[in-house]
Amino acid sequence: MSILGVTIDYGPFGWIDNFDKGHICNHSDKGGRYSYENQPKIFEWNLIKLAEAWKPCVPFEKTSEFTKKNFDGLFKEFYYNKMREKVAFSSTILVILTKLPLARYFLD
């Protein structure tokens, strides 16, 4: 992952024929660290490692605490917004859909 948050190597997840979120494509990855479902946690780990590298400039305790406290919420918000864009849900449609009980189940 680059400092901009861009994935440099899509590896086998660039095109997925049969989706399995727990699939481990790297045979040396016995614990599934780089499986699709673990990508958010690896992203968070990368941010904490970046914070460690910035220790001389920025207090590590503040950056790591901020990351641990806010990462999950920010990641989910960004992820769900991107997925909604992919299926062409505009913000107006989302406002309408969130009023429907069944839609709330799928959007949360």
Backbone torsions as a table, in degrees:
resi	resn	phi	psi	omega
1	MET	NA	135.7	179.1
2	SER	-81.9	170.7	179.2
3	ILE	-64.1	-19.4	177.3
4	LEU	-85.9	-2.3	-179.5
5	GLY	87.0	13.0	-179.1
6	VAL	-89.7	131.7	176.3
7	THR	-75.1	125.0	-176.3
8	ILE	-85.6	-38.7	-177.5
9	ASP	-118.1	109.1	179.5
10	TYR	-76.7	-19.8	179.0
11	GLY	50.6	-141.3	-177.0
12	PRO	-74.5	-8.6	-178.2
13	PHE	-89.6	2.1	177.1
14	GLY	-64.6	-40.1	177.7
15	TRP	-135.8	121.4	-176.4
16	ILE	-113.6	116.2	176.9
17	ASP	-78.6	-53.9	178.8
18	ASN	-120.4	114.6	-175.2
19	PHE	-79.9	127.3	173.5
20	ASP	-141.8	104.6	-173.8
21	LYS	-61.5	-20.9	179.4
22	GLY	-97.0	2.6	-177.8
23	HIS	-59.2	134.0	177.2
24	ILE	-112.4	111.3	-177.3
25	CYS	-92.2	-21.1	179.3
26	ASN	-92.4	113.7	-175.0
27	HIS	-66.3	-16.7	176.7
28	SER	-86.2	-6.5	-179.3
29	ASP	-92.8	76.3	-174.3
30	LYS	-66.0	-29.2	-177.2
31	GLY	-92.8	-1.5	179.8
32	GLY	77.1	23.5	-178.6
33	ARG	-54.1	-38.3	-175.9
34	TYR	-105.1	19.3	174.9
35	SER	-67.2	161.8	-178.5
36	TYR	-56.5	-44.3	-175.9
37	GLU	-67.9	-19.9	-180.0
38	ASN	-94.8	0.7	-178.2
39	GLN	-57.9	-42.4	178.2
40	PRO	-60.2	-41.7	179.4
41	LYS	-66.6	-35.7	177.0
42	ILE	-68.3	-37.1	176.3
43	PHE	-60.1	-47.2	178.9
44	GLU	-62.3	-42.5	178.6
45	TRP	-60.1	-42.7	177.8
46	ASN	-60.2	-40.5	179.0
47	LEU	-64.6	-39.4	178.4
48	ILE	-67.0	-38.7	176.4
49	LYS	-64.7	-36.7	175.9
50	LEU	-64.2	-41.6	176.9
51	ALA	-60.9	-38.7	176.7
52	GLU	-61.4	-40.2	-179.8
53	ALA	-67.2	-26.2	-179.0
54	TRP	-90.1	5.7	-177.5
55	LYS	-47.5	-42.6	-178.8
56	PRO	-64.3	-21.6	-175.8
57	CYS	-106.5	-33.2	-174.4
58	VAL	-132.7	133.6	179.9
59	PRO	-57.9	120.8	-176.8
60	PHE	-59.3	-39.4	-177.6
61	GLU	-58.8	-40.7	-179.0
62	LYS	-69.8	-44.3	-177.2
63	THR	-70.8	-41.1	-180.0
64	SER	-70.2	-37.8	177.8
65	GLU	-64.1	-44.3	178.3
66	PHE	-60.5	-45.2	-179.4
67	THR	-61.0	-50.2	-178.3
68	LYS	-63.3	-35.2	-177.2
69	LYS	-76.6	-35.8	-170.0
70	ASN	-111.1	-14.3	-171.7
71	PHE	-58.3	-52.7	-174.5
72	ASP	-56.9	-48.1	-179.4
73	GLY	-63.7	-45.1	179.9
74	LEU	-65.9	-42.2	-179.9
75	PHE	-62.7	-47.9	-179.3
76	LYS	-61.3	-43.0	179.0
77	GLU	-60.0	-48.8	179.4
78	PHE	-63.2	-45.3	-177.8
79	TYR	-61.3	-50.3	-178.4
80	TYR	-65.2	-36.9	176.4
81	ASN	-62.6	-42.0	178.1
82	LYS	-64.8	-41.5	179.0
83	MET	-65.5	-39.1	177.6
84	ARG	-63.9	-39.4	176.7
85	GLU	-61.3	-40.2	-178.0
86	LYS	-63.0	-30.5	178.3
87	VAL	-101.3	15.7	172.6
88	ALA	62.9	37.6	172.7
89	PHE	-85.9	112.1	175.8
90	SER	-78.5	166.2	180.0
91	SER	-63.4	-33.2	177.8
92	THR	-64.7	-45.5	178.7
93	ILE	-63.6	-38.7	179.2
94	LEU	-63.0	-40.3	178.3
95	VAL	-60.8	-44.1	179.2
96	ILE	-65.4	-46.8	-177.1
97	LEU	-64.4	-34.7	-177.8
98	THR	-67.2	-13.4	176.0
99	LYS	-79.3	-16.2	-178.6
100	LEU	-93.5	129.1	-177.3
101	PRO	-55.7	-44.5	-178.7
102	LEU	-65.5	-39.5	179.8
103	ALA	-64.1	-37.9	179.4
104	ARG	-60.8	-34.7	178.0
105	TYR	-59.6	-43.3	-176.2
106	PHE	-82.7	-26.0	-175.6
107	LEU	-88.7	-17.5	-179.6
108	ASP	-90.0	NA	NA
